[in-house]
């Protein structure tokens, strides 16, 4: 974060092609047996000794940089779908296809939604946005029901108590944790649900632990802090001195905002269960490192705003 905060953000444009090449290279390498590390039937990490790298996290930042450079360069062509919009959608489709092979649906959704927001800010026509949004919704619905485990998650979201020990287990245990916290919580470090009850309490369901240990007040404080960050991020985007800075700030803020909203929505049973870390808080070196790089870039843009 400190490095990117002091590295003029417009210099990143020099390395656009290198970043895109490395992004695709890592997304391909992670799918190769022996290079990609398989955990829970998913091949999402590249293992180098004790170090593991998650290429999908790098792809999130890589796509933001690629879109910011490309949309600024082709600003006068965005009124045309085929010459302006379609090339970006093809690159996004290739990236998402590779990530789906891992499989990693939540990262695919994040990149797709962030791309749409950046295209809108870049100057895409509203008719194109509506068409892309409709196609995206249809594709998301198809992907949601294309795998049996995804369909089970949707059905369990509708009625988690129908099968509380199987498909509905995740949601029910999360609600138990949040409900146990009450107003002020059971105390920092005193969560009971994180011991073998909550699935992935260090990543996907860490907000449930926050709600149990710090109560409604603590959980509300975390939500307010994220909302303040989102507000400041979009303020920075609006005040950025050039289109590249506006697009970078918009993409970074949108990506972190979506991760936060989806994570909180999952643990509060507002949307079906999907794996989504809580930015800055969830365990995971790749996620935290890339997020802090993004924050450094955002802080650098704010210096010129």
Order of alpha helices (4+ residues) and beta strands (2+ residues): alpha-alpha-beta-beta-beta-alpha-alpha-alpha-alpha-alpha-alpha-alpha-alpha-alpha
